């Protein structure tokens, strides 16, 4: 499978007391960890599961749309 290059935001979340990695183009695609690297690894695993579920449901994989320049 050719995986599109999705934007990833990584940030510290004071509420959860951990780093969070999210892919805005994939709803609910989030990872958490004690370090930015752990959060990144988790979100990449979540992405793979998200895309597998999408394909299994017969849906098309979304094209990347998000850009950090578009943030509000």
Secondary structure, DSSP 4 states (H G I P E B T S, - for coil): --------EEEEETTTTEEEEE-TTSTT-EEEESSHHHHHHHHHHHHHHHHHHHHHTTPPPPPP---GGG--
